[in-house]
Structures are given as structure tokens and as C-alpha cells.
Amino acid sequence: MEGGQAAPWAEFGEQLRYHRHRAGLTQRQLGRRVGHDHSVISKWESGVREPSAGVVESLERVLGAHGALSPLAASAARLPRPPSAPLAAGFFAPLPGDGAARPFAPARPAGDWPARLAPGTCPLHGATACAVPPTDEVKRLPRRLRAAREAAAPATAEPETVHLVLALLDVCERTALHSTSTTVLGTVEQVLRSLVGWARGADAAGRLPLALLRIAARYPQLAGRLRMQRGQGALATAWTVHGLHWAEAGGDLTVRATLTTDLCTLARLEGDPASSLGYAQAVAGLDSSRGWIATLSHMYQARGYAVMGDGAGSRRQAALSRRGLDRLGGRDLAEAPWLADGQGELRVESAVSGGLRDLAVVTGDRATARSAAESAERALEQVPDGMLPTKLLLTLRLADCHACAGELDAALEVVGPVVEQAVSARRRTIAHELEGVWRRLSGGWGGVREVRDVRDRMRVAQESAGE
């Protein structure tokens, strides 16, 4: 831990540095092998940051330390901990929508409840696939979090509560992926506020709450995206910035990268392509040596250049993202499992199709629009069953690509079956795609009977939805 925690962990840090030098590794090289930034390795070696038990096991395995580090870590963990210096006030700045306290009553999770967390999910136990309390414990979560906050307990003292919070987030994320509803937002934000309150209490008691902030940093990803889908860009941005702050404190590179890409999307939806491109380039600056981070940056740069009308830049970044995806290794996929198998192709081709479509809109080039349609079709082929929001968005994009290519019949054939679903989804990204399709259809073929039929169906669906 930082601020007064050096003494108990000083010997561990010295031994870690010794074994790293003996293995011939730099801090950056060791960090890459255990999934942490080099700055975190430096803090471990200085004794001002405490690694989890699972991370200690990984360090021993990578360095060939043969049990030399684990006893030191266990001994340091048992020693009394001097109080740490409080974190800066910015870590506990006012949270979005937190002006009035609301009853904390998280909904019972709708998705399948996991028996165990995915390995590496828990910041307390590293690579261990931690067991999860039964689903009935969700109703006790408010009381658990309140008790932990009042006791100013460190995260290590409440492992079951930590596992419960992480499992609930997993279920909420899966619910959001498979439904156009954003109703889980209330649960997500209430849990998040309670987590931050717990961290604030621990910090005030002199217990640096980095593990709690690392957990809290994962919740703003979903809270921000759901706020964005409701068209609340300012609140979405506020959650994203909070998450970036907490993820940096907790040394969570994966969350920092994905939250930065969320800023790309928010800037693009707000009509600020230059900022969107700037955020995409900033992703690479987090650690360009990691293949998955470079690939992520290329994906979002492809869209940024496209909206700005830079066809050469967009195509170059699209090619780099595809090439990068093909080259991802085991460590990359362990840190970014959502780029594995068909999910990686889905994300890359979705980004490429969006970029090429945006470019076709700017340039009016029909060949570019046809290339965009091919990418959209490849992305659609990888959408898992039940992932309705993604399927709707890509279907609308495919129709828009056909419209940009001057292919009216193909556009109508694709958009026709999903008009009512798209309107009733009430998601900003889906509405954005639907508006684009309609602009292209009405702009080129507004007098065609089939196009007027689409307009009438949209109007009826909007009236039915109360818009």
C-alpha cells in the first residue's frame, strides 16, 4: 500500500527486484508478462504497493523464484499497517446523478448467475476463478456494502462482498448486451455509489482503497454506456472520466483503454470527429507494445479519419486493425478476451464498416459504400444469438451502406423487417443508425412508394412508443 506502507513490504520489494535482475528483465518486460504497467512493478519493488496473492504467484512463476516471494508477502500482509495518506479529493468528487439519495434495492439479476468469476477478474486473488455467493445474496448486498463502509473495512476483509459485486456486474453487462432495455442502469449506479462510499470510508480511516477503486472502475464502463444509450452524453462522459481516474489509481490498463474508446464514441456522436480521433490516438499511447491496445487504437482511428473525410488514413488504420487482430497472442487475449475468436472479428469489422460508411457519406463514393456493406455483412455473421442491440445496429448500418451505394432495393430489403424494432429500442446508437438510413433513403428516393411506406411505419412506431 502507498503512504507509510513501505516498511512491511520493503523486503518483498528488494527480493522482487533481485529476482527480476537475475531473470534479466526490465520492469516493463516483467509488467507485460504479469499483465501490469511498469509503474506498478516499480511501486511493488519500492514497497509502496501491495500485490495480491494471485499476482505474487504469477511473479514467482515468471521469475523462477521457486517460493522465495510468497512467504515474504504472507509475512508482510500479517503486519500492522500504518495509516496511509488520504487520496486527493478528486477521487471522491460528486458522482453523476447523485444529488438526492435513493433507496438502494438492486433488481434481482435477470441473466444466469455465475458459479465462479472468470480467472483474473478478482483483484484480490489474481488468476484464481473465485467462487461466487449464491444469487439470493444479491438482496443482502446493500446491507453488506453499508456495513463495509461503516466499518471502513479494506477489500481484503470482505472477499465475498467483492465477489458478489463483480458477479452482479457480469450479469448486468450480459443483460445489457442481450436486451435493448437500459433498466439495469439503476442497479449499476446504486452499486457504484455504494462502492465509492466504501472506498471513501476506507480512505478516511487511513486504508488506501486501491483494490476498491479498481473494482469501482469497472462499473462506469456500463453506467456510461447506458447513459449514452439514453442520449445523456454529459452524464456518460462524467462516469467515463471518473472510471478513468479510478482505473489509473488501481493500475487497470484494460479498463483505461476501453474507457478511452468510449470517449471516442461519445465525441463522434456529439459531432466532434477531431476529439474522437484524438482519443483513439491516445489509446495507443497507453502502451503501444501491447498488441490488443494497438489494434483497439487502429479500429477507432479508422472511424475518426473517416468522419473527417480522410480516406487514405481510414483505410490504412482499417488494414492495421485487421492485421493486428490476426497477430494477437495469448497474453493479448488474456487481457482482452473480448477480442478472441469471432468476437474480435465482430468488433474490427463493425468499426471498419462504420468508418467506410462514414467515408462514403462524406465523399459520395459508391465503391467505398459497397466495401462498407461487405464489412457489415462479415460483422453480422459473427453476432452471437440473442445479442439483439448489436444485431439491430449492424442491420441498420448494412441498409445504410446499400443506400449509400445507390442500391435501393437491397437497402429496403434489409431495413424493412427491423423498422419497428429499431424505433422501440430507444437506444441512441441504434437511433443514430436509423436516422442515417432514413436521410439517405429520403434524400435519394423520397418519392418512391416503398420509401414512403418506411416513413409511415417509422411514424406509427414512434407514436406507439410515445415519442
Residue, then its C-alpha position, 0 to 999 in steps of 0.5 A: m500500500e502507498g503512504g507509510q506502507a513501505a516498511p512491511w513490504a520493503e523486503f518483498g520489494e528488494q527480493l522482487r527486484y533481485h529476482r527480476h535482475r537475475a531473470g534479466l528483465t526490465q520492469r516493463q518486460l516483467g509488467r507485460r508478462v504479469g499483465h501490469d504497467h511498469s509503474v506498478i512493478s516499480k511501486w511493488e519493488s519500492g514497497v509502496r504497493e501491495p500485490s495480491a496473492g494471485v499476482v505474487e504467484s504469477l511473479e514467482r512463476v515468471l521469475g523462477a523464484h521457486g517460493a522465495l516471494s510468497p512467504l515474504a508477502a504472507s509475512a508482510a500482509r500479517l503486519p500492522r499497517p500504518p495509516s496511509a495518506p488520504l487520496a486527493a479529493g478528486f477521487f471522491a468528487p460528486l458522482p453523476g446523478d447523485g444529488a438526492a439519495r435513493p433507496f438502494a434495492p438492486a433488481r434481482p439479476a435477470g441473466d444466469w448467475p455465475a458459479r465462479l468469476a472468470p480467472g483474473t477478474c478478482p483483484l484480490h486473488g489474481a488468476t484464481a476463478c473465485a467462487v461466487p455467493p449464491t444469487d439470493e445474496v444479491k438482496r443482502l448486498p446493500r446491507r453488506l456494502r453499508a456495513a463495509r463502509e461503516a466499518a471502513a473495512p479494506a477489500t481484503a476483509e470482505p472477499e465475498t462482498v467483492h465477489l458478489v459485486l463483480a458477479l452482479l456486474d457480469v450479469c448486468e453487462r450480459t443483460a445489457l448486451h442481450s436486451t435493448s432495455t437500459t433498466v439495469l442502469g439503476t442497479v449499476e449506479q446504486v452499486l457504484r455509489s455504494l462502492v465509492g462510499w466504501a472506498r471513501g470510508a476506507d480512505a478516511a480511516g487511513r486504508l488506501p482503497l486501491a483494490l476498491l477503486r479498481i473494482a469501482a472502475r469497472y462499473p462506469q464502463l456500463a453506467g456510461r454506456l447506458r447513459m449514452q444509450r439514453g442520449q445523456g452524453a454529459l452524464a456518460t462522459a462524467w462516469t467515463v472520466h471518473g472510471l478513468h481516474w479510478a482505473e489509473a489509481g488501481g493500475d487497470l490498463t484494460v479498463r483505461a483503454t476501453l474507457t478511452t474508446d468510449l470517449c471516442t464514441l461519445a465525441r463522434l456522436e456529439g459531432d466532434p470527429a477531431s476529439s474522437l480521433g484524438y482519443a483513439q490516438a491516445v489509446a495507443g499511447l497507453d502502451s503501444s507494445r501491447g498488441w490488443i491496445a494497438t489494434l483497439s487504437h487502429m479500429y477507432q482511428a479508422r472511424g475518426y479519419a473517416v468522419m473527417g473525410d480522410g480516406a487514405g488514413s481510414r483505410r490504412q488504420a482499417a488494414l492495421s486493425r485487421r492485421g493486428l487482430d490476426r497477430l494477437g497472442g495469448r497474453d493479448l487475449a488474456e487481457a482482452p478476451w473480448l477480442a478472441d475468436g469471432q468476437g474480435e472479428l465482430r468488433v474490427e469489422s463493425a468499426v471498419s464498416g462504420g468508418l467506410r460508411d462514414l467515408a462514403v457519406v462524406t465523399g459520395d463514393r459508391a465503391t467505398a459504400r459497397s466495401a462498407a456493406e461487405s464489412a457489415e455483412r462479415a460483422l453480422e455473421q459473427v453476432p452471437d444469438g440473442m445479442l439483439p442491440t448489436k444485431l439491430l445496429l449492424t442491420l441498420r448500418l448494412a441498409d445504410c451502406h446499400a443506400c449509400a451505394g445507390e442500391l435501393d432495393a437491397a437497402l429496403e430489403v434489409v431495413g424493412p423487417v427491423v423498422e419497428q424494432a429499431v424505433s422501440a429500442r430507444r437506444r441512441t446508437i441504434a437511433h443514430e443508425l436509423e436516422g442515417v438510413w432514413r436521410r439517405l433513403s429520403g434524400g435519394w428516393g423520397g418519392v418512391r412508394e416503398v420509401r414512403d411506406v418506411r416513413d409511415r411505419m417509422r411514424v406509427a412506431q414512434e407514436s406507439a412508443g410515445e415519442 
